[in-house]
Amino acid sequence: ASGDDEYIFRGLGWGEYTLKAGGRSWDVLVDGDDTIDLAGKTAMPVGIRRALGVIMILVINLAGMAIIVRIWRREG
């Protein structure tokens, strides 16, 4: 069908499927009743999410170390 914005797939077993439409594809994990918005905002690529996660962890660790050093200097 074309021009529709809602499709219903029934009887799919739990598992991972690849949904292809309009020259794009999405990996879909079916683990119950799900609704998937294909027209919604695009997800951030996995590589960028990992890089941001690593950066955030480093910033938190460095801030914690700076606080610890500051406390040691006050007591010393």
Phi and psi restraints in degrees (value plus and minus 20) as a CYANA .aco file:
   2 SER   PHI    -150.2  -110.2
   2 SER   PSI     130.9   170.9
   3 GLY   PHI      64.3   104.3
   3 GLY   PSI     -30.5     9.5
   4 ASP   PHI    -102.0   -62.0
   4 ASP   PSI     135.1   175.1
   5 ASP   PHI    -138.7   -98.7
   5 ASP   PSI     -11.8    28.2
   6 GLU   PHI    -164.7  -124.7
   6 GLU   PSI     109.2   149.2
   7 TYR   PHI    -149.6  -109.6
   7 TYR   PSI     125.5   165.5
   8 ILE   PHI    -141.1  -101.1
   8 ILE   PSI     105.4   145.4
   9 PHE   PHI    -131.5   -91.5
   9 PHE   PSI     102.6   142.6
  10 ARG   PHI    -136.4   -96.4
  10 ARG   PSI     130.3   170.3
  11 GLY   PHI      61.1   101.1
  11 GLY   PSI      -7.0    33.0
  12 LEU   PHI     -98.0   -58.0
  12 LEU   PSI     113.8   153.8
  13 GLY   PHI     -96.1   -56.1
  13 GLY   PSI     142.4   182.4
  14 TRP   PHI     -84.0   -44.0
  14 TRP   PSI     120.2   160.2
  15 GLY   PHI     135.5   175.5
  15 GLY   PSI    -193.2  -153.2
  16 GLU   PHI    -124.1   -84.1
  16 GLU   PSI     112.6   152.6
  17 TYR   PHI    -146.9  -106.9
  17 TYR   PSI     138.4   178.4
  18 THR   PHI    -132.6   -92.6
  18 THR   PSI     101.0   141.0
  19 LEU   PHI    -121.6   -81.6
  19 LEU   PSI     103.7   143.7
  20 LYS   PHI    -137.9   -97.9
  20 LYS   PSI     109.7   149.7
  21 ALA   PHI    -179.1  -139.1
  21 ALA   PSI     118.0   158.0
  22 GLY   PHI      39.5    79.5
  22 GLY   PSI      13.6    53.6
  23 GLY   PHI      58.1    98.1
  23 GLY   PSI     -15.7    24.3
  24 ARG   PHI    -137.5   -97.5
  24 ARG   PSI     143.2   183.2
  25 SER   PHI    -159.1  -119.1
  25 SER   PSI     130.4   170.4
  26 TRP   PHI    -152.2  -112.2
  26 TRP   PSI     116.3   156.3
  27 ASP   PHI    -106.8   -66.8
  27 ASP   PSI     106.3   146.3
  28 VAL   PHI    -142.7  -102.7
  28 VAL   PSI     107.4   147.4
  29 LEU   PHI    -120.5   -80.5
  29 LEU   PSI      95.9   135.9
  30 VAL   PHI    -116.4   -76.4
  30 VAL   PSI      94.3   134.3
  31 ASP   PHI    -156.2  -116.2
  31 ASP   PSI      12.5    52.5
  32 GLY   PHI     129.3   169.3
  32 GLY   PSI    -178.1  -138.1
  33 ASP   PHI    -101.1   -61.1
  33 ASP   PSI      98.5   138.5
  34 ASP   PHI    -146.2  -106.2
  34 ASP   PSI     130.8   170.8
  35 THR   PHI    -140.8  -100.8
  35 THR   PSI     110.2   150.2
  36 ILE   PHI    -140.0  -100.0
  36 ILE   PSI     105.3   145.3
  37 ASP   PHI    -117.0   -77.0
  37 ASP   PSI      81.5   121.5
  38 LEU   PHI     -99.9   -59.9
  38 LEU   PSI     -38.0     2.0
  39 ALA   PHI    -112.5   -72.5
  39 ALA   PSI     -23.9    16.1
  40 GLY   PHI     -90.1   -50.1
  40 GLY   PSI    -196.4  -156.4
  41 LYS   PHI     -84.5   -44.5
  41 LYS   PSI     129.0   169.0
  42 THR   PHI     -97.7   -57.7
  42 THR   PSI     126.3   166.3
  43 ALA   PHI     -96.4   -56.4
  43 ALA   PSI     131.2   171.2
  44 MET   PHI     -90.7   -50.7
  44 MET   PSI     116.8   156.8
  45 PRO   PHI     -77.5   -37.5
  45 PRO   PSI     128.5   168.5
  46 VAL   PHI     -79.3   -39.3
  46 VAL   PSI     -60.9   -20.9
  47 GLY   PHI     -80.5   -40.5
  47 GLY   PSI     -61.6   -21.6
  48 ILE   PHI     -88.7   -48.7
  48 ILE   PSI     -61.0   -21.0
  49 ARG   PHI     -81.7   -41.7
  49 ARG   PSI     -62.6   -22.6
  50 ARG   PHI     -84.0   -44.0
  50 ARG   PSI     -64.7   -24.7
  51 ALA   PHI     -81.1   -41.1
  51 ALA   PSI     -64.4   -24.4
  52 LEU   PHI     -83.4   -43.4
  52 LEU   PSI     -58.8   -18.8
  53 GLY   PHI     -82.3   -42.3
  53 GLY   PSI     -64.2   -24.2
  54 VAL   PHI     -83.2   -43.2
  54 VAL   PSI     -64.2   -24.2
  55 ILE   PHI     -81.8   -41.8
  55 ILE   PSI     -63.9   -23.9
  56 MET   PHI     -83.4   -43.4
  56 MET   PSI     -61.7   -21.7
  57 ILE   PHI     -83.2   -43.2
  57 ILE   PSI     -63.1   -23.1
  58 LEU   PHI     -82.4   -42.4
  58 LEU   PSI     -63.0   -23.0
  59 VAL   PHI     -82.2   -42.2
  59 VAL   PSI     -64.1   -24.1
  60 ILE   PHI     -83.5   -43.5
  60 ILE   PSI     -63.7   -23.7
  61 ASN   PHI     -84.2   -44.2
  61 ASN   PSI     -63.3   -23.3
  62 LEU   PHI     -84.3   -44.3
  62 LEU   PSI     -60.4   -20.4
  63 ALA   PHI     -83.4   -43.4
  63 ALA   PSI     -62.3   -22.3
  64 GLY   PHI     -82.3   -42.3
  64 GLY   PSI     -63.1   -23.1
  65 MET   PHI     -84.8   -44.8
  65 MET   PSI     -59.2   -19.2
  66 ALA   PHI     -83.1   -43.1
  66 ALA   PSI     -60.0   -20.0
  67 ILE   PHI     -85.3   -45.3
  67 ILE   PSI     -62.5   -22.5
  68 ILE   PHI     -82.5   -42.5
  68 ILE   PSI     -65.9   -25.9
  69 VAL   PHI     -80.9   -40.9
  69 VAL   PSI     -61.5   -21.5
  70 ARG   PHI     -82.5   -42.5
  70 ARG   PSI     -61.0   -21.0
  71 ILE   PHI     -86.1   -46.1
  71 ILE   PSI     -62.3   -22.3
  72 TRP   PHI     -81.3   -41.3
  72 TRP   PSI     -60.6   -20.6
  73 ARG   PHI     -86.5   -46.5
  73 ARG   PSI     -55.6   -15.6
  74 ARG   PHI     -86.9   -46.9
  74 ARG   PSI     -59.2   -19.2
  75 GLU   PHI     -98.4   -58.4
  75 GLU   PSI     -43.6    -3.6
